[in-house]
Amino acid sequence: MTDAKKELLNILLTKSIKTGHFILASGKESDLYCDCRITALDARGANLIGQVGWKLVQEEIMPKFPGVTSIGGMTMGADPISLAIGMYSVEADEPLKVFTVRKEAKDHGRGKRIEGNFEAGQEVIVVDDVITTGGSTLKAIDAIEAEGGKVVAALVLVDRQEGGREAIESRGIPVFPMFTRATIFGGK
């Protein structure tokens, strides 16, 4: 594990990851709670997410999907992660375009569901902060595909390893986590 990834893990463990007894948004009970927004909205945490995430994009995603041009996901969990990685990509020949997916289309103006630097036809990395069941990531994928984007990969900060990865991958979209429950707690 690189020094940047170790430091990011330390921030996650200090600020965002708690153990105990929790009821999740899905209604499921869990002994693990992850509020990654606290780390992603921390200046140092965001910088490390950008660094670690961009390395993951360059080394694992781009070799398999060289046509990727854009990165984004469901607001609000994906927003700081997508932007941090996009900012790190600025030195590339073609920096990533960053966008966000609204939970619902605006009811005024142009009525857009996807905001930012998104156009139909783009190959996209969908982002999420945490996956449990994969539900919010799948909603983002559906919205992106409905607007003409082609989701080729999912990048997540934390995979809780509770079935979400399998749900996303059953749609033919590989998942690339920065951390998994196992890597956070010393496994593989």
N, C-alpha and C positions, 0 to 999 in steps of 0.2 A: 504494500500500500504506500502510495506517495505521501510526502509530508503534507501536501495540501489536502489530500483525502483524509489523512489522520486528523488534521486540525478541524476539518469540516465535521467529521464524525464526533469529535469532542464537543463542538458547538451544538450539534444535534442532541447529544446525550445530556448536555447541560441545560439546554433551553427547550427542546421540543419533544423529547421522548420520555414518557413516564410509564412505569409499570404499576400494576395494582388491579382493580376491578372497575371496568368501564362499560358503559352502554354506548355503542357507536351510532352514527347517523343512520346506518342500515337497520338498527334495532338489535343487531347481534351483540353478544357480550364478548369482551376480550380482556386479556391481562396486559395489553399493550396499547398505549395511546400515543399518537404522533400528531403534534400540531406544528407542522413544518413551516407554516407561515412565520412563526417567531424567528426561526433561523433565516428564512429567505428574505425577511424584511430587516434583518440586521446587516449593517454595512459590510462587516467582515464576512459574515455568513454568505451574503449575496455574491461577494467577490469570489469566494471559494467555490460556490455553486457554479458560477460562470467558468472558472478555471477547470474544475473537475468535469463539468458537463461538456464543455467544448472539447476537452481531450477525449471523452467518451464518443462524442459525435465524430471527431476526426479518425479515431482509431478503430471503432467498431461499427458505426452506422454508415458513414460515407463510403468506406470500401465496398459495402454490400449494396448501397443505394446512392450512387454518385450523382443522381439527378436531383437530390434534395436541395430545395431553395428556401424553405420556410420552416418556422418553428412557432408553435403556440398551442394553447389548450384552453380549457374551461376557466373562466374567471372565477375565483380570484386565486386559487391555489397555484395555477400554472403561470400567472402573470409575471411575478418577479423572477421565477426560474427561467422562463423563456427569454425575458429581457436580458438577464445576466449572461446567459449563454450567447445570445445574439451580440451582446457588447464584446464578448471575448472573440467572436468570429470576425471582428472588424478588420483584422490584419490579413484575412484570407482574400484570395483573388475575388471571390464572390461571397461577401458576408451574408449571413442568414437574414431573411426578412422575418420580422416578428409580428405576430398578430394575437388577438384574444377572441375567444368565443363567449358570447353572452349566453346566459341561461335561457333567455327568450329574446326574440327580435324586438328592437325598439318599436314603440308605437307612434313615433313621430319621425320627422326628417325623412331619411331614405329607408327607414325600417330595417336596418342591417342587423344581422345576427353575429356576423364576424367583423371585427373592427381592426384597423391597422393595415399592415402591409400584406394583404392576401388577395390573390386573384385565382379564378377558376383555372384548372390545369396544373397548378403547382404541385410538386411532390413535397409532402409535408411530414415533419416529425411532430406527433402530438405529444404534449407534455402534461404530466400531473405531478402533484407534490407527493401524494401517498396513494397507493392502490391497495384496496382490501378486497372488495367484490369486483372491482373494475367498472362499476356502474357509471361514475362521472366521466371516466375516460371514454367509455363507449358512447355516452351522450355527445361528447366533443367530437368523436370520430363521425358519428351520424350527421352532426351539423356541418362539419367540414366537407364530408362527401356530398351532402345535399346541395352545397354551394359550389360543387365541381372540383374540390381538392382531392388529391390522391394521397391518403395516409399510408406511408410505407413503413413507419416504425413508431414505437411509443417509448419515450424516455421518462423515467420516474425517479424522483429523489429517493423514496423509500417504498419498497415492495414488502408489505406485511406478510407475504406468503400465505394468504388465506383464500386463494382461488381466483383472485383478480387477474393475475398474469395469464392463467389458463383461459379465462373468459375472453381476454383480448386476443390472445394468440389463436383462439378458435376461429377468429375472423381473418386469419392470415396475416396478422400484424405482429411482428416480433417485439418483445418488450426488453428494453435495456435499462436495468436499474443501476443507480449510483450505489445504492445500499439495499440489502435485503435484511429481513429479520435475523437471518443466520449470520450475516457478516457483521451486523451491529453488535451481536452478543457473542462473537468469537467463533462462529462456525464458518461454513463455506457458502 
